[in-house]
Amino acid sequence: MAIPELHTDLEANGLVLIGGFEPDAKQTVPNLTDGARPVTMLLVGSAGPAIWEHFTRSPEFAMPEHPLDRWTERVVGEIAGRHGAEAAFPFGGPPYWPFQQWGLRCGSLSQSPLGVLVHPRYGPWFAFRGALLFAEGLQAGLLDDGAGPCPTCADKPCLDACPSGALTRTSSYDAEICRDYVRENANHDCAERGCLVRHACPFGRDYGYLRPQANFHMRAFTK
C-alpha cells in the first residue's frame, strides 16, 4: 500500500490522514477479520470545510438519523477496501474504540483544556472519522508532524473565551453547562458559528468550519 496514493484518495473525498502508529501489545485495538491484531493503524479524519461539500451532496445527508456517521461508514469503508485495509469507526458501539488515545499515540496531537485534541496544522478544527487497520507495517511514524501544539501555547486564550462559563482558568470543561447554554441561546455565535473556545485557539485558524457546518455539529451536540 502506497501512502501517497492513500493521501490522494482521502483528499478526493474531503478527508485527510491525521496520523498513524504501530500498536503495542497493551494497546486496545480491534482485531482483523482473521483474528490477528493489526500491525499498523492509520487515523482518518476531516479537517476544516473540505468534507462539507462531499457530505452535503451525498444521499446520506438527507437521512434523518446519524447522516454523517452513515456517510463516513460508506466512504471510509470503500477507501479501506481500495487500499487493502479494514476500517474501524468512533461510532456504532459498544465497544467504542479509544480514538482519543489512538490520536495521542501519533505524537503530533495534544489534548486541549476543552478536551478535544489539537493538531499542529488543523488546530481543533478536525475530527476523527475512522481508522484504517493494516496487517503490514507501513512506517507509520513518518506521518508524525511533530509534538502536539498545546504545551507551546503560553497565553491559552481558549480559557477566557467561553461565554457560558463551561470552561475557565480555574475550572475544567463542563459539557452539561455548555450544552444547556447552546440550547437556551440558539441564535448565539456558539450555535451559529461553532464553539467560541475553538475559535479562540491560535492554531489552525485557516481550517475553521463554515457557518452551516458549525451549526450542523452544534445541533447534533445538543440533541
C-alpha positions as CSV (number, residue, x, y, z in Angstrom):
1,M,0.0,0.0,0.0
2,A,1.4,3.4,-1.0
3,I,0.7,6.2,1.4
4,P,0.8,8.9,-1.3
5,E,-2.0,7.1,-3.1
6,L,-4.0,6.9,0.1
7,H,-3.5,10.7,0.6
8,T,-4.8,11.3,-2.8
9,D,-7.8,9.1,-2.3
10,L,-8.7,10.7,1.0
11,E,-8.4,14.2,-0.3
12,A,-10.7,13.4,-3.2
13,N,-13.4,12.6,-0.6
14,G,-12.7,15.7,1.6
15,L,-10.7,13.7,4.2
16,V,-7.2,13.7,5.5
17,L,-4.7,11.4,7.1
18,I,-4.3,12.6,10.7
19,G,-1.5,10.2,11.7
20,G,-0.6,6.6,12.4
21,F,1.1,4.3,14.8
22,E,2.0,0.6,15.3
23,P,0.1,-0.6,18.3
24,D,1.9,-2.5,21.0
25,A,0.5,-5.5,22.9
26,K,-1.1,-3.3,25.6
27,Q,-3.0,-1.0,23.1
28,T,-6.7,-1.6,22.8
29,V,-7.4,-2.1,19.1
30,P,-9.9,-4.2,17.1
31,N,-8.7,-7.4,15.6
32,L,-8.7,-8.0,11.9
33,T,-11.4,-10.4,10.5
34,D,-8.9,-13.3,10.6
35,G,-8.4,-12.7,14.3
36,A,-4.9,-11.2,14.1
37,R,-4.0,-7.8,15.6
38,P,-3.3,-5.0,13.1
39,V,0.3,-4.1,12.6
40,T,-0.4,-0.5,11.5
41,M,-3.2,1.8,12.4
42,L,-3.8,5.0,10.3
43,L,-6.3,7.5,11.6
44,V,-8.5,9.2,9.0
45,G,-10.3,12.5,9.7
46,S,-11.9,15.6,8.3
47,A,-10.2,19.0,8.7
48,G,-12.0,22.3,8.1
49,P,-14.6,22.8,5.4
50,A,-13.3,20.2,2.9
51,I,-15.6,17.4,3.9
52,W,-18.7,19.6,3.8
53,E,-19.3,19.8,0.1
54,H,-18.8,16.0,-0.3
55,F,-21.2,15.2,2.6
56,T,-23.9,17.6,1.7
57,R,-24.1,16.3,-1.9
58,S,-24.4,12.7,-0.8
59,P,-27.6,10.7,-0.3
60,E,-26.7,10.2,3.4
61,F,-27.1,14.0,4.0
62,A,-30.9,13.6,3.8
63,M,-31.1,10.8,6.2
64,P,-33.0,11.6,9.4
65,E,-30.7,9.7,11.8
66,H,-26.9,10.0,12.0
67,P,-26.3,11.1,8.4
68,L,-22.6,11.9,8.9
69,D,-21.9,8.6,10.5
70,R,-23.6,6.8,7.6
71,W,-21.6,8.8,5.1
72,T,-18.4,8.1,6.9
73,E,-19.1,4.4,7.2
74,R,-19.6,4.1,3.4
75,V,-16.8,6.4,2.2
76,V,-14.1,5.3,4.7
77,G,-15.2,1.6,4.2
78,E,-14.8,2.0,0.4
79,I,-11.3,3.6,0.8
80,A,-10.2,0.9,3.2
81,G,-11.2,-1.7,0.6
82,R,-9.3,0.0,-2.1
83,H,-6.1,0.0,-0.1
84,G,-6.1,-3.4,1.5
85,A,-7.2,-2.3,4.9
86,E,-10.1,-2.9,7.3
87,A,-12.0,0.0,8.9
88,A,-13.0,0.9,12.5
89,F,-15.1,3.8,13.5
90,P,-15.6,6.1,16.5
91,F,-19.4,5.3,16.5
92,G,-21.5,2.2,16.3
93,G,-20.5,0.8,19.7
94,P,-20.3,-0.6,22.2
95,P,-17.5,-1.2,22.2
96,Y,-16.4,2.4,21.4
97,W,-12.8,2.4,20.3
98,P,-10.5,4.9,22.1
99,F,-9.8,7.2,19.2
100,Q,-8.5,10.0,21.6
101,Q,-5.9,7.6,23.0
102,W,-5.0,6.4,19.5
103,G,-4.6,10.1,18.4
104,L,-2.2,10.8,21.3
105,R,-0.1,7.8,20.2
106,C,0.5,9.5,16.9
107,G,2.8,12.1,18.6
108,S,1.6,15.2,16.6
109,L,-1.6,15.8,18.7
110,S,-2.1,17.3,22.1
111,Q,-5.1,17.4,24.4
112,S,-6.6,20.9,24.9
113,P,-8.3,22.3,28.0
114,L,-11.6,21.8,26.2
115,G,-10.8,18.1,25.9
116,V,-10.6,17.9,22.1
117,L,-7.3,17.1,20.5
118,V,-5.4,19.8,18.7
119,H,-3.3,19.3,15.6
120,P,-0.3,21.5,14.7
121,R,-1.8,22.3,11.3
122,Y,-5.5,21.9,11.7
123,G,-5.7,23.1,15.3
124,P,-9.0,22.0,16.9
125,W,-10.8,22.0,13.6
126,F,-10.5,18.3,12.8
127,A,-12.4,15.2,13.8
128,F,-11.7,11.5,13.6
129,R,-13.8,9.7,11.0
130,G,-12.3,6.3,11.1
131,A,-9.2,4.2,11.4
132,L,-7.6,2.0,8.7
133,L,-6.2,-1.3,10.0
134,F,-3.4,-2.9,8.1
135,A,-1.8,-6.3,8.5
136,E,1.5,-4.9,7.3
137,G,4.0,-2.4,8.7
138,L,3.9,1.0,6.9
139,Q,6.5,3.0,8.8
140,A,3.6,5.0,10.3
141,G,6.0,7.1,12.4
142,L,6.8,9.0,9.2
143,L,3.4,10.5,9.4
144,D,4.3,12.3,12.7
145,D,4.1,16.1,12.2
146,G,5.9,16.8,15.5
147,A,4.8,17.4,19.0
148,G,1.3,18.5,19.8
149,P,0.9,22.3,19.9
150,C,-1.0,23.0,23.2
151,P,2.1,22.9,25.5
152,T,3.7,25.6,23.4
153,C,0.8,28.0,23.9
154,A,1.7,30.4,26.7
155,D,-1.4,32.7,26.7
156,K,-4.1,30.0,26.3
157,P,-6.8,32.4,25.1
158,C,-9.2,29.4,24.9
159,L,-9.6,29.7,28.7
160,D,-11.2,33.1,28.5
161,A,-13.4,32.5,25.5
162,C,-16.4,30.6,26.8
163,P,-19.5,32.8,27.4
164,S,-21.3,30.1,29.4
165,G,-18.5,29.6,32.0
166,A,-18.3,25.9,31.0
167,L,-14.5,26.3,30.8
168,T,-12.5,28.9,32.8
169,R,-9.0,29.3,34.0
170,T,-10.0,27.8,37.4
171,S,-12.4,25.1,36.3
172,S,-12.2,22.3,33.8
173,Y,-14.7,21.9,30.9
174,D,-18.3,21.0,31.9
175,A,-20.1,19.6,28.9
176,E,-23.6,20.0,30.5
177,I,-23.2,23.7,31.2
178,C,-22.0,24.1,27.6
179,R,-24.9,22.1,26.2
180,D,-27.6,23.9,28.2
181,Y,-26.2,27.3,27.2
182,V,-26.3,26.4,23.5
183,R,-29.9,25.1,23.8
184,E,-31.0,28.2,25.5
185,N,-29.2,30.6,23.2
186,A,-29.9,29.1,19.7
187,N,-29.1,32.4,18.0
188,H,-25.8,33.0,19.8
189,D,-22.5,32.7,18.0
190,C,-21.8,29.4,19.8
191,A,-24.7,27.8,18.0
192,E,-24.3,29.6,14.7
193,R,-20.5,29.8,14.2
194,G,-19.4,26.9,16.5
195,C,-17.6,26.8,19.8
196,L,-16.0,30.1,20.7
197,V,-13.3,28.3,22.6
198,R,-12.3,26.6,19.4
199,H,-12.4,29.9,17.6
200,A,-10.0,31.4,20.2
201,C,-7.4,28.8,19.6
202,P,-4.4,30.3,17.7
203,F,-3.7,27.0,15.8
204,G,-5.4,26.0,12.6
205,R,-7.4,29.2,12.1
206,D,-7.5,28.7,8.3
207,Y,-9.5,25.5,8.9
208,G,-12.4,26.9,10.8
209,Y,-15.8,25.4,9.9
210,L,-18.3,27.0,7.5
211,R,-21.3,28.5,9.4
212,P,-23.8,25.8,8.2
213,Q,-21.2,23.1,9.0
214,A,-20.7,24.5,12.5
215,N,-24.4,24.8,13.1
216,F,-24.9,21.2,11.9
217,H,-22.4,20.0,14.5
218,M,-23.8,22.1,17.3
219,R,-27.3,20.9,16.7
220,A,-26.0,17.3,16.9
221,F,-24.2,18.2,20.1
222,T,-27.4,19.5,21.8
223,K,-29.7,16.6,20.8
